[in-house]
Amino acid sequence: MPKKRTVVPLLALCIVLAAATGAARAAAQNDQGDFRWAVIPYAWLTGLNGTIGAKGYDTKVSAPCINLAKYLDIGAMIHLEGLYRERVGLFTDFNYSLLGDDASGKRISLDGKTSLLLTDIAAFYRFGAFPLGQAGGADMTLDLLAGARIWSLSLSLDGDRARGGRNIFENRSWADPIVGARAEFHFARYWLLSLRGGLGGFSVSSALTWDATATVGYTFWEHGTLLLGYRAVGVDHDEGSGKSAFKFDATLSGPILGLAFTF
């Protein structure tokens, strides 16, 4: 029987946006000092493709971002960042999404739903700002990143008669070390291009995790920048065997739309 799904990926964006706007305006009245801050509520229209499974049952899931209204029940995302004296900093990326999909696997047909909490926490070192060209109107900053990616995954699989109608529910959490780099290009006064990528896992918890993000920004206000881009995060996580087996080998990807408030 078809299920009704309410797509509200921008709900948290609107709520946090109102608070962030007030905070940014208040901070603009004070001396910046040694610290710079960024509050970036955004919508990541997350698609999910890969293999998920628990207790010996695996299923393929294909929930592309173009079918967002069908697969994404709810989503909330925000990026917070602090930079000290233009040299060292710390950021966190918080993402929550609830995805559902009709899927089929070996010997079984499953209606799966995935609740995913994905959090990146990383420290970074900025090498400095480097001019681009001789005109002096453009520059680039380069950061090296190191931290952790924390996964919290709730997997609900509604089985069919092949399993006697029994359902599967698993809740797993793990953390992967990550390293990476970020480059930000400032063109003229209003435009910027940000590129970020990294690798992790290294068989500590997952065999591998990776991420790649590209965004273009337009600064419409001294403390406000509109962002548009694309993000992809992959992971190969497999643990246990038999009835205790758990698998999440998937890629999350989709466009990004956000507002960056800096002060």
Secondary structure per residue as TSV (DSSP state, phi and psi in degrees):
chain	resnum	aa	ss	phi	psi
A	1	M	-	360.0	131.5
A	2	P	-	-64.2	146.9
A	3	K	-	-109.7	146.4
A	4	K	-	-88.5	130.5
A	5	R	-	-123.5	133.9
A	6	T	-	-100.0	121.8
A	7	V	-	-95.5	112.6
A	8	V	B	-132.9	53.8
A	9	P	T	-69.2	-16.7
A	10	L	T	-101.4	3.0
A	11	L	H	-61.6	-53.1
A	12	A	H	-65.4	-33.2
A	13	L	H	-58.0	-46.2
A	14	C	H	-66.2	-40.5
A	15	I	H	-65.7	-49.4
A	16	V	H	-68.2	-32.2
A	17	L	H	-60.8	-42.2
A	18	A	H	-62.6	-42.9
A	19	A	H	-68.1	-40.6
A	20	A	H	-65.8	-36.6
A	21	T	H	-62.7	-44.8
A	22	G	H	-63.5	-40.8
A	23	A	H	-64.9	-41.2
A	24	A	H	-65.5	-42.1
A	25	R	H	-66.1	-38.6
A	26	A	H	-65.8	-42.2
A	27	A	H	-66.7	-29.4
A	28	A	H	-64.4	-21.6
A	29	Q	T	-81.9	-10.4
A	30	N	S	-106.5	162.0
A	31	D	-	-68.5	134.7
A	32	Q	-	-66.0	-37.1
A	33	G	T	68.0	-147.0
A	34	D	T	-84.3	-12.7
A	35	F	E	-108.3	146.4
A	36	R	E	-124.6	139.4
A	37	W	E	-125.0	150.5
A	38	A	E	-136.3	131.2
A	39	V	E	-121.3	118.0
A	40	I	E	-129.6	89.4
A	41	P	E	-74.7	138.7
A	42	Y	E	-152.3	163.7
A	43	A	E	-111.0	123.6
A	44	W	E	-109.5	107.3
A	45	L	-	-79.4	87.0
A	46	T	-	-84.8	121.1
A	47	G	E	-98.2	155.8
A	48	L	E	-132.4	126.7
A	49	N	E	-137.3	133.7
A	50	G	E	154.3	-156.6
A	51	T	E	-120.5	126.9
A	52	I	E	-125.9	152.6
A	53	G	E	-173.4	163.7
A	54	A	E	-157.7	148.5
A	55	K	T	55.4	37.9
A	56	G	T	88.1	-1.2
A	57	Y	E	-114.2	120.5
A	58	D	E	-110.0	149.2
A	59	T	E	-144.9	143.7
A	60	K	E	-82.5	136.8
A	61	V	E	-124.5	131.3
A	62	S	E	-132.1	103.4
A	63	A	E	-128.0	77.9
A	64	P	-	-67.9	153.3
A	65	C	G	-65.7	-21.9
A	66	I	G	-69.5	-18.6
A	67	N	G	-104.1	38.4
A	68	L	H	-55.3	-42.1
A	69	A	H	-62.4	-25.5
A	70	K	H	-86.3	-36.3
A	71	Y	H	-103.4	-34.6
A	72	L	E	-92.0	116.4
A	73	D	E	-84.4	-41.3
A	74	I	E	-159.7	151.5
A	75	G	E	-153.4	148.4
A	76	A	E	-149.4	131.2
A	77	M	E	-143.3	146.1
A	78	I	E	-158.3	145.7
A	79	H	E	-119.9	129.5
A	80	L	E	-123.2	137.7
A	81	E	E	-148.6	141.4
A	82	G	E	-129.7	139.3
A	83	L	E	-129.2	129.1
A	84	Y	E	-106.8	120.6
A	85	R	T	51.0	37.1
A	86	E	T	58.7	24.2
A	87	R	T	-131.6	-52.3
A	88	V	E	-123.3	148.9
A	89	G	E	-156.9	179.8
A	90	L	E	-146.0	138.1
A	91	F	E	-139.8	160.2
A	92	T	E	-137.2	139.4
A	93	D	E	-113.5	122.0
A	94	F	E	-114.3	125.2
A	95	N	E	-134.0	129.8
A	96	Y	E	-128.6	133.2
A	97	S	E	-146.1	148.2
A	98	L	E	-122.3	112.2
A	99	L	E	-116.7	144.2
A	100	G	E	-133.1	152.5
A	101	D	E	-162.7	144.4
A	102	D	E	-81.9	127.4
A	103	A	E	-140.2	162.5
A	104	S	E	-135.8	144.3
A	105	G	E	-134.8	-168.9
A	106	K	T	-65.9	123.1
A	107	R	T	66.5	12.3
A	108	I	E	-159.5	147.4
A	109	S	E	-113.8	129.9
A	110	L	E	-130.0	144.2
A	111	D	E	-105.2	105.3
A	112	G	E	-103.9	149.4
A	113	K	E	-136.3	134.2
A	114	T	E	-123.6	122.7
A	115	S	E	-104.5	118.0
A	116	L	E	-125.0	126.0
A	117	L	E	-113.5	115.2
A	118	L	E	-121.7	122.2
A	119	T	E	-131.6	124.5
A	120	D	E	-102.6	130.9
A	121	I	E	-127.5	121.6
A	122	A	E	-146.7	142.9
A	123	A	E	-93.8	152.9
A	124	F	E	-142.6	153.2
A	125	Y	E	-118.2	126.7
A	126	R	E	-99.0	123.1
A	127	F	E	-72.9	-21.4
A	128	G	E	134.0	-175.7
A	129	A	E	-106.9	130.1
A	130	F	E	-117.8	127.6
A	131	P	E	-67.0	146.8
A	132	L	-	-111.5	112.3
A	133	G	S	81.7	-177.4
A	134	Q	S	-100.6	-9.4
A	135	A	S	-73.4	-24.4
A	136	G	S	82.1	6.9
A	137	G	S	-94.8	-1.7
A	138	A	-	-139.1	148.9
A	139	D	E	-149.9	172.9
A	140	M	E	-136.6	140.7
A	141	T	E	-113.7	146.9
A	142	L	E	-129.7	126.5
A	143	D	E	-120.3	143.0
A	144	L	E	-104.5	137.2
A	145	L	E	-120.0	146.7
A	146	A	E	-153.0	134.2
A	147	G	E	-178.8	-141.5
A	148	A	E	-141.3	147.3
A	149	R	E	-112.8	120.4
A	150	I	E	-107.0	124.9
A	151	W	E	-109.9	137.2
A	152	S	E	-135.4	113.1
A	153	L	E	-125.0	126.7
A	154	S	E	-111.7	123.4
A	155	L	E	-118.1	121.6
A	156	S	E	-121.0	120.5
A	157	L	E	-120.8	118.4
A	158	D	E	-93.0	114.0
A	159	G	E	-85.6	165.8
A	160	D	-	-103.9	-164.1
A	161	R	G	-67.8	-19.5
A	162	A	G	-61.0	-24.4
A	163	R	G	-112.2	19.6
A	164	G	T	73.7	17.1
A	165	G	T	78.1	6.3
A	166	R	-	-75.4	146.8
A	167	N	E	-101.4	158.1
A	168	I	E	-119.8	133.5
A	169	F	E	-136.1	129.4
A	170	E	E	-136.4	143.6
A	171	N	E	-130.8	113.8
A	172	R	E	-128.8	146.8
A	173	S	E	-134.3	142.7
A	174	W	E	-157.9	167.0
A	175	A	E	-130.5	138.4
A	176	D	E	-119.5	135.5
A	177	P	E	-69.2	146.2
A	178	I	E	-137.5	148.0
A	179	V	E	-134.0	154.6
A	180	G	E	-176.9	-167.4
A	181	A	E	-146.4	157.0
A	182	R	E	-141.4	134.9
A	183	A	E	-125.3	136.7
A	184	E	E	-128.1	124.6
A	185	F	E	-108.7	125.4
A	186	H	E	-106.1	118.1
A	187	F	E	-107.6	123.8
A	188	A	T	54.0	-134.1
A	189	R	T	-105.0	-27.7
A	190	Y	T	-113.3	-17.8
A	191	W	E	-111.2	147.2
A	192	L	E	-146.0	155.7
A	193	L	E	-128.6	126.1
A	194	S	E	-118.6	130.4
A	195	L	E	-124.6	130.9
A	196	R	E	-139.5	138.8
A	197	G	E	-154.6	159.6
A	198	G	E	-170.0	169.8
A	199	L	E	-129.9	158.8
A	200	G	E	-169.5	-164.6
A	201	G	-	89.0	-74.9
A	202	F	T	51.2	32.4
A	203	S	T	64.5	16.8
A	204	V	S	-71.9	-55.3
A	205	S	S	-120.1	-47.7
A	206	S	S	-106.9	152.9
A	207	A	S	-64.2	-37.7
A	208	L	E	-160.8	142.6
A	209	T	E	-138.9	148.6
A	210	W	E	-147.2	162.1
A	211	D	E	-152.2	152.5
A	212	A	E	-149.1	130.6
A	213	T	E	-138.0	136.5
A	214	A	E	-135.1	128.3
A	215	T	E	-136.2	146.6
A	216	V	E	-112.2	135.6
A	217	G	E	-124.8	145.8
A	218	Y	E	-124.7	120.2
A	219	T	E	-86.3	110.7
A	220	F	E	-101.2	-7.1
A	221	W	E	-152.7	153.8
A	222	E	T	-52.4	-33.3
A	223	H	T	-116.4	13.8
A	224	G	E	-136.7	134.3
A	225	T	E	-135.2	130.5
A	226	L	E	-86.7	131.5
A	227	L	E	-119.0	140.0
A	228	L	E	-141.1	131.3
A	229	G	E	-170.1	-155.7
A	230	Y	E	-146.4	140.1
A	231	R	E	-133.7	142.2
A	232	A	E	-137.2	136.8
A	233	V	E	-134.0	129.6
A	234	G	E	-121.8	155.6
A	235	V	E	-152.7	146.2
A	236	D	E	-125.6	94.6
A	237	H	E	-121.0	125.6
A	238	D	E	-145.2	125.2
A	239	E	E	-143.8	153.6
A	240	G	-	71.8	-178.2
A	241	S	-	-153.2	160.2
A	242	G	G	60.9	-131.2
A	243	K	G	-70.7	-16.4
A	244	S	G	-100.2	9.4
A	245	A	-	-72.0	145.4
A	246	F	E	-145.1	134.7
A	247	K	E	-139.1	133.6
A	248	F	E	-142.7	93.8
A	249	D	E	-117.6	93.7
A	250	A	E	-152.2	165.0
A	251	T	E	-124.8	129.2
A	252	L	E	-105.3	129.5
A	253	S	E	-154.5	155.3
A	254	G	E	162.9	170.7
A	255	P	E	-72.6	157.4
A	256	I	E	-121.3	138.2
A	257	L	E	-135.8	124.2
A	258	G	E	-153.3	174.9
A	259	L	E	-129.4	125.2
A	260	A	E	-102.7	124.9
A	261	F	E	-110.4	121.2
A	262	T	E	-119.3	142.6
A	263	F	-	-159.2	360.0
